[in-house]
Amino acid sequence: MISIGNASLNAARRTRELHELKAVDVLVIGGGVTGAGVALDAAARGLSVALLEKHDLAFGTSRWSSKLVHGGLRYLASGHVGIAYESAVERGILMKTTAPHLVHPIPQVAPWLPEAKFVQAALLRSAFLGGDVLRTFARTSDDYLPHSRRVSSAEILRYAPTLRPEGMRGGFLTWDGQLYDDARLVVAIARTAAQYGARILTHVAATDVTGRGAVLVDQLTGHRLTVDARIVINAAGIWADQVASGIKLRPSRGTHLVLPQSVFGGLSAVLTLPVPGELRRVVMAIPAPDDRVYVGLTDVDAPGPVSDVPQATDAEIDFLLDTISAAVQQPVTRADLLGTYAGLRPLLDTGHHSGTADISRRHAVITSDDGVVTIVGGKLTTYRRMAQDALDTALAQSTLEVRRSCETHRIPLVGAADRVHLAAVRAPVRFVQRYGVEAPQVIDGPPELLEPIAPGLRTTHAELRFAVRHEGALTEDDVLDRRTRIGLAAADRELALPAVREAFAAV
């Protein structure tokens, strides 16, 4: 088990490691899920590693996902069997080995509504059956993810009670993986890499990047230093083309709505609804922690300058509201919204002139003329394999001699344990789902720290202090927007600010 001390990220450790940094074997640029995965892979192979992130861990696309660790049904339906199989394998690794505390099985229901065409229902059923086959080949047992089956309308309504029952012809049920939170996964990967000796340096920008190093700029102090590296890996995601030459991206924006559970009457499964008039496109309503539901997902071209925090458009919001409202008893309106979020997918521009939904999600590893190795594309579920491929490519082109091969498929992340040990952890379920076997250490303190930080919020003072002392949160936004997801709702953010400031003052 990883000790909390060695895996702790905080301001003091960051300052010390940044000032001591002169040269490393592997310099990773980008603190999203893939960059953190590269840092862990390299450190576990015995290499010296520094990860640089201009903002915070999971600042970019990695925190804007649907929070699903899925087996690639969408890719299977479109004929991309290889990507779907890779997703199924990586989902099993996350659920059984690397992050069982953060990834749990969730039912997924697809009602056969009156307006749905037979071909849509048949295609979805075929995808679910194909998912069963992939699950078998990926060696994920029914104990983790039961096989799909046809279900009655009554059973569908038990999972999604606000659906309109009129004309429903039953539907289909399958199981998939769900992350408690995507940003928490990134933090867990980064902390595990830190336990293996990686320097995790957030709020540090990289400029003048080449395959031999970069100039670092501390975003908090303005301090500059030059760092030499044997290998430089660009995992900057949607900003990858600003780091390395020869990279051309075609961003795609995926938007979600944040709604209260009360609107859905206690939704307990991922509700999957076909988009009218489109054969393979669906909208999903996904139960989330703290009595929220995420509704998504759009897939539209996002040309132009890349925003640090992408915004949902009115058209996307209306599209998602209209699609959901058509299937439920009471229309969902803008008045119900707690917030929205949007993320940009770093898709490689291959010259394909159709919509971004048709561009392959397979990741690509590209080496620039100056030796920088860039990883783009892919998706959150397959981050570990993406990181492995990027590092293997870089090592093959370098003079570094590394005796160890990739071991990240068998390395539990900080807080991880099997289901038996997680069930025995002496802490409330909420804390076990967020922190795994570290939960008792999070709640170890005066009883008042376990009180909610504000009326209507479930986050406790203990969680805020743990974020600052052990999870690398350096700013208020780091706590509100990544270590917790309070910031998704503007009203909740204002309520939480005084407690967050108190947590920093207590360090």
C-alpha positions in Angstrom: 0.0 0.0 0.0 1.3 3.5 -0.9 2.0 5.6 2.2 0.2 8.9 2.3 3.4 10.8 3.1 5.3 9.7 0.0 2.3 10.4 -2.2 1.5 13.8 -0.7 1.5 16.8 -3.0 1.5 20.3 -1.5 3.0 23.7 -1.9 6.1 23.0 0.2 7.0 19.9 -1.9 6.4 21.8 -5.1 8.7 24.7 -4.1 11.5 22.3 -3.1 11.3 20.1 -6.1 11.1 23.0 -8.6 14.1 24.8 -7.1 16.2 21.6 -7.1 15.3 20.7 -10.7 18.1 20.9 -13.3 17.9 17.8 -15.5 15.6 14.7 -15.8 15.3 11.6 -18.0 11.7 12.4 -19.0 10.0 15.8 -19.1 6.3 15.6 -19.4 4.3 18.6 -20.5 0.6 18.6 -19.6 -1.1 17.5 -16.3 -4.2 15.9 -17.7 -4.9 12.2 -17.5 -2.5 11.2 -20.2 0.4 13.3 -18.9 -0.1 12.0 -15.4 -0.2 8.5 -16.9 3.1 9.1 -18.7 4.7 10.4 -15.5 3.6 7.3 -13.6 4.8 4.9 -16.3 8.2 6.5 -16.6 8.7 6.8 -12.8 7.7 3.2 -12.3 10.3 2.1 -14.9 13.0 3.8 -12.7 13.4 7.0 -14.7 13.7 10.5 -13.3 10.6 12.5 -14.2 9.2 16.0 -14.0 5.6 16.8 -15.0 4.9 20.4 -15.9 1.4 21.8 -15.9 0.7 25.5 -16.6 -2.5 25.5 -14.6 -3.6 22.6 -12.4 -4.0 18.8 -12.6 -7.0 17.9 -14.8 -7.4 21.6 -15.8 -8.3 20.8 -19.4 -10.3 18.2 -21.2 -9.7 15.5 -18.5 -12.2 17.1 -16.1 -14.9 17.7 -18.7 -15.8 14.1 -19.5 -19.1 12.2 -18.9 -17.4 10.5 -16.0 -17.9 7.1 -17.7 -15.2 4.4 -18.1 -16.9 2.7 -21.0 -16.3 -0.3 -23.1 -16.5 1.5 -26.4 -20.1 0.7 -27.5 -20.1 3.8 -29.6 -17.0 2.7 -31.5 -18.3 -0.8 -31.9 -21.5 0.5 -33.4 -19.4 2.5 -36.0 -17.2 -0.5 -36.8 -14.1 0.5 -34.8 -13.7 -2.9 -33.2 -10.0 -2.3 -32.2 -10.8 0.8 -30.3 -13.8 -0.8 -28.6 -11.7 -3.8 -27.5 -9.0 -1.6 -26.2 -11.6 0.4 -24.2 -13.0 -2.8 -22.8 -9.6 -4.1 -21.7 -8.6 -0.8 -20.0 -12.0 -0.5 -18.3 -11.4 -3.9 -16.7 -7.9 -2.8 -15.5 -9.3 0.3 -13.9 -12.2 -1.5 -12.2 -10.3 -4.5 -10.9 -6.7 -3.3 -10.3 -5.8 0.4 -10.6 -8.8 2.3 -9.3 -11.6 0.1 -7.9 -12.4 2.8 -5.4 -13.0 5.4 -8.1 -14.7 3.2 -10.7 -17.9 1.3 -10.0 -20.4 -0.6 -12.2 -23.5 1.3 -13.3 -26.6 0.1 -15.1 -27.4 1.6 -18.5 -30.9 1.6 -19.8 -32.1 2.3 -23.4 -35.9 2.6 -23.6 -37.6 1.8 -26.9 -39.7 4.9 -27.2 -42.6 5.4 -29.6 -40.6 7.7 -31.9 -37.6 5.4 -32.1 -37.3 3.5 -35.3 -36.8 -0.2 -35.4 -33.4 0.1 -37.0 -32.2 2.3 -34.1 -33.4 -0.2 -31.6 -31.8 -3.1 -33.5 -28.5 -1.2 -33.8 -28.4 -0.4 -30.1 -29.2 -4.0 -29.2 -26.5 -5.3 -31.5 -24.0 -2.9 -29.9 -25.0 -4.1 -26.4 -24.5 -7.8 -27.5 -21.2 -6.9 -29.1 -20.2 -5.3 -25.8 -20.9 -8.5 -24.1 -18.5 -10.3 -26.4 -15.8 -7.7 -25.9 -16.3 -8.0 -22.1 -15.7 -11.7 -22.3 -12.6 -11.3 -24.4 -11.4 -8.6 -22.0 -11.9 -11.1 -19.1 -14.3 -8.8 -17.2 -16.6 -11.2 -15.4 -20.3 -10.9 -14.7 -19.4 -10.2 -11.1 -18.2 -6.8 -12.2 -20.4 -6.2 -15.3 -23.4 -8.4 -16.0 -24.4 -9.2 -19.5 -27.0 -7.1 -21.3 -30.6 -8.2 -21.7 -34.0 -7.1 -22.9 -36.2 -5.6 -20.1 -39.8 -4.6 -19.6 -41.1 -1.0 -19.5 -41.8 -1.5 -15.8 -38.1 -2.3 -15.1 -37.0 0.7 -17.2 -39.2 3.0 -15.2 -37.7 1.7 -11.9 -34.4 3.0 -13.1 -35.7 6.2 -14.7 -39.1 7.0 -13.1 -39.7 10.3 -15.0 -39.8 8.7 -18.4 -43.1 8.9 -20.3 -44.5 5.4 -20.2 -47.0 5.9 -23.0 -46.1 3.8 -26.0 -42.8 2.5 -24.5 -42.0 -1.0 -25.8 -39.6 -2.1 -23.1 -36.0 -1.5 -23.8 -32.5 -2.8 -23.1 -30.2 -3.0 -20.1 -26.5 -3.3 -19.9 -23.7 -2.4 -17.5 -20.7 -0.1 -17.8 -18.1 1.6 -15.6 -18.5 5.0 -14.0 -15.9 7.2 -12.4 -16.7 8.9 -9.1 -15.0 11.8 -10.7 -12.6 12.2 -13.6 -10.5 15.0 -12.0 -10.0 12.8 -8.9 -8.7 10.0 -11.1 -6.0 12.4 -12.5 -5.0 13.5 -9.0 -4.7 9.8 -7.9 -2.5 9.0 -10.9 -0.3 12.1 -10.3 0.0 11.3 -6.6 1.0 7.7 -7.4 3.6 9.0 -9.8 4.9 11.2 -7.0 5.2 8.2 -4.7 7.5 6.7 -7.3 9.6 9.8 -7.3 8.1 11.9 -10.1 8.1 15.7 -9.6 4.6 17.0 -10.1 4.9 20.7 -10.8 1.6 22.5 -11.3 1.3 26.2 -12.1 4.5 25.9 -14.1 4.6 26.8 -17.8 7.0 25.3 -20.3 8.4 27.6 -23.1 11.1 27.2 -25.8 10.3 23.4 -25.8 12.6 21.1 -27.8 13.4 17.4 -27.6 16.3 18.3 -25.2 14.4 20.3 -22.6 12.5 23.5 -22.0 12.5 26.8 -20.1 10.2 26.7 -17.1 8.2 29.7 -15.8 6.7 29.5 -12.3 3.2 31.0 -12.7 3.0 31.9 -9.0 6.3 33.8 -8.7 7.6 34.5 -12.2 10.8 32.5 -11.5 12.4 31.1 -14.7 14.8 28.2 -15.1 16.1 25.9 -17.8 15.8 22.2 -17.5 17.6 19.6 -19.7 15.9 16.3 -20.5 16.8 13.1 -22.4 13.1 12.7 -23.5 10.4 15.3 -23.8 6.8 14.2 -24.2 4.1 16.6 -25.1 0.8 15.6 -23.5 -0.8 19.0 -23.5 -4.0 17.8 -25.1 -5.9 20.5 -26.9 -2.9 22.8 -26.6 -0.5 20.2 -28.0 0.0 22.2 -31.2 1.2 25.2 -29.2 4.0 23.1 -27.7 5.3 21.1 -30.7 5.6 21.8 -34.4 4.0 19.7 -37.1 0.8 19.1 -35.1 -2.6 20.0 -36.6 -5.6 19.5 -34.4 -9.3 19.7 -35.2 -11.0 20.4 -31.8 -14.5 19.0 -31.1 -16.6 20.4 -28.3 -18.6 18.1 -26.0 -21.1 19.9 -23.8 -22.9 18.6 -20.6 -25.7 20.1 -18.5 -25.6 19.9 -14.7 -29.1 19.2 -13.3 -30.5 18.3 -9.8 -31.6 14.7 -9.2 -35.0 16.0 -8.2 -35.7 16.7 -11.9 -35.3 13.0 -12.7 -37.1 11.6 -9.7 -34.1 9.5 -8.5 -32.4 8.4 -11.7 -30.3 5.3 -10.9 -29.0 4.3 -14.3 -27.4 5.9 -17.3 -30.4 6.8 -19.4 -29.6 6.5 -23.1 -31.9 8.2 -25.6 -31.5 8.1 -29.4 -31.3 11.5 -31.1 -34.3 11.8 -33.5 -33.3 11.7 -37.1 -29.8 10.3 -36.4 -29.0 6.6 -36.6 -26.0 6.3 -34.2 -26.1 9.4 -32.0 -27.5 9.3 -28.4 -27.9 11.7 -25.5 -27.3 10.4 -22.0 -28.5 11.4 -18.5 -25.9 10.2 -16.0 -26.4 10.0 -12.2 -23.6 11.8 -10.5 -22.5 12.4 -6.9 -24.0 15.0 -4.6 -27.6 14.6 -6.1 -26.6 15.8 -9.5 -27.3 14.5 -13.0 -25.1 15.2 -16.0 -26.8 15.3 -19.4 -24.7 15.1 -22.6 -23.1 14.9 -25.0 -22.6 17.1 -28.0 -20.0 16.6 -30.7 -19.5 19.8 -32.8 -16.6 21.5 -34.5 -14.9 24.0 -32.3 -12.6 26.1 -34.7 -10.8 29.2 -33.6 -8.7 30.1 -30.6 -8.7 27.5 -27.8 -10.3 28.9 -24.6 -8.8 27.8 -21.2 -12.4 27.1 -20.1 -14.7 26.3 -23.0 -18.3 27.4 -22.8 -21.5 25.7 -23.9 -23.4 27.4 -26.6 -27.1 28.3 -26.4 -27.7 25.9 -29.3 -26.0 23.0 -27.5 -27.9 23.7 -24.3 -31.3 23.8 -26.2 -30.4 20.6 -28.1 -29.8 18.7 -24.9 -32.8 20.1 -23.1 -35.1 19.3 -26.1 -33.8 15.8 -26.5 -34.3 14.9 -22.8 -37.6 16.8 -22.6 -39.1 14.8 -25.5 -38.7 11.6 -23.4 -39.8 12.6 -19.9 -43.1 13.5 -18.4 -42.2 17.1 -17.4 -40.1 19.2 -19.7 -36.6 20.1 -18.5 -36.0 23.8 -18.8 -33.2 26.3 -18.3 -34.7 27.1 -15.0 -33.7 23.7 -13.8 -30.0 24.1 -14.7 -27.4 24.2 -11.9 -24.7 24.8 -14.5 -23.1 23.6 -17.7 -19.6 22.4 -18.8 -17.9 21.9 -22.1 -14.6 20.2 -23.0 -12.6 20.1 -26.2 -11.4 16.8 -27.6 -7.9 17.0 -29.1 -8.7 15.2 -32.3 -5.9 14.9 -34.9 -6.8 16.7 -38.2 -6.5 14.1 -40.9 -8.0 16.2 -43.6 -11.4 14.5 -43.3 -14.1 16.9 -44.3 -17.1 15.4 -42.6 -18.2 16.2 -39.0 -16.0 15.6 -36.0 -18.2 12.7 -34.9 -16.7 10.8 -37.9 -13.0 11.4 -37.0 -11.3 8.5 -35.4 -10.8 8.6 -31.6 -7.7 6.4 -31.9 -4.8 8.1 -30.3 -1.7 9.0 -32.3 2.0 9.4 -31.3 3.9 11.9 -33.4 7.6 12.8 -33.2 8.5 16.3 -34.3 11.7 17.2 -36.2 13.3 18.5 -33.0 12.6 15.2 -31.1 9.5 16.2 -29.1 7.1 13.2 -28.8 3.4 14.2 -28.9 0.4 12.1 -27.9 -3.0 13.3 -29.1 -6.5 11.8 -29.6 -7.8 8.9 -27.6 -10.1 9.1 -24.6 -10.0 9.0 -20.9 -10.7 5.3 -20.5 -7.6 4.4 -22.5 -5.2 6.9 -20.9 -2.9 4.2 -19.5 -2.4 2.6 -22.9 -1.9 6.0 -24.5 0.8 6.9 -22.0 2.5 3.5 -22.5 2.6 4.0 -26.3 4.0 7.5 -26.0 6.7 6.5 -23.6 7.6 3.3 -25.6 8.0 5.4 -28.8 10.1 8.0 -27.0 12.4 5.4 -25.5 12.8 3.6 -28.8 14.2 6.8 -30.3 16.4 7.7 -27.3 19.7 6.5 -26.0 18.3 5.8 -22.6 18.7 2.2 -21.4 15.6 1.0 -19.5 15.4 -2.6 -18.3 11.8 -2.4 -17.1 8.8 -2.6 -19.4 5.5 -0.9 -18.6 4.0 -2.1 -15.3 1.1 0.4 -14.9 -1.5 -2.3 -15.7 -0.7 -3.9 -12.3 0.0 -0.8 -10.2 -2.9 0.2 -7.8 -3.3 4.0 -7.6 -3.2 5.7 -4.3 -6.2 4.7 -2.3 -7.0 1.6 -4.3 -7.8 -1.8 -2.9 -9.9 -4.8 -4.0 -13.6 -4.8 -3.2 -13.3 -6.8 -0.1 -10.8 -4.5 1.5 -12.7 -1.4 0.4 -15.9 -2.8 2.0 -14.0 -3.1 5.3 -12.7 0.4 5.4 -14.1 2.1 8.6 -15.4 5.3 7.0 -18.6 6.6 5.5 -19.3 5.4 2.0 -18.9 8.9 0.5 -15.3 9.0 1.7 -14.4 5.5 0.6 -15.7 6.3 -2.9 -13.5 9.4 -3.0 -10.4 8.3 -1.2 -10.5 4.5 -0.9 -8.3 3.1 1.8 -7.1 6.7 2.6 -10.6 7.6 3.9 -9.8 7.0 7.6 -6.9 9.4 7.3 -9.0 12.0 5.7 -11.6 11.9 8.5 -9.1 11.6 11.3 -9.5 14.8 13.2 -11.8 16.9 15.3 -15.5 16.1 14.8 -16.3 19.6 13.5 -14.1 19.0 10.4 -16.7 16.4 9.3 -19.5 19.0 9.2 -20.6 20.2 5.8 -18.9 23.4 4.8 -22.2 25.2 4.0 -26.0 24.5 4.0 -27.0 22.4 1.1 -23.5 21.1 0.4 -22.1 17.7 1.3 -18.4 18.5 1.1 -16.8 18.7 4.5 -14.0 20.8 6.0 -11.9 17.6 6.2 -12.0 17.2 2.5 -10.9 20.7 1.8 -7.9 20.4 4.2 -6.9 17.1 2.6 -7.0 18.7 -0.8 -4.5 21.4 0.3 -2.2 19.3 2.4 -2.0 16.1 0.3 -3.6 16.6 -3.2 -1.6 19.5 -4.5 -4.3 22.2 -4.5 -2.5 25.6 -4.6 -5.4 28.0 -5.3 -9.1 28.3 -4.5 -10.0 27.3 -8.0 -7.9 24.1 -7.6 -10.1 23.1 -4.7 -13.5 24.2 -6.1 -13.1 23.1 -9.7 -10.8 20.0 -9.5 -10.4 18.4 -6.0 -14.1 18.9 -5.5 -16.7 19.8 -8.2 -18.5 22.4 -6.2 -17.6 25.0 -8.8 -19.9 23.4 -11.4 -22.8 25.3 -9.8 -22.2 29.0 -9.4 -24.4 29.3 -6.3 -22.6 26.5 -4.5 -19.3 28.1 -5.4 -20.2 31.3 -3.5 -21.4 29.3 -0.5 -18.1 27.3 -0.4 -15.6 30.1 -0.8 -15.3 31.1 2.9 -14.5 27.4 3.9 -12.0 27.1 1.2 -10.1 30.2 2.3 -10.2 28.8 5.9 -8.7 25.6 4.7 -5.7 27.4 3.1 -5.3 29.5 6.3 -5.2 26.4 8.4 -2.1 24.9 6.6 
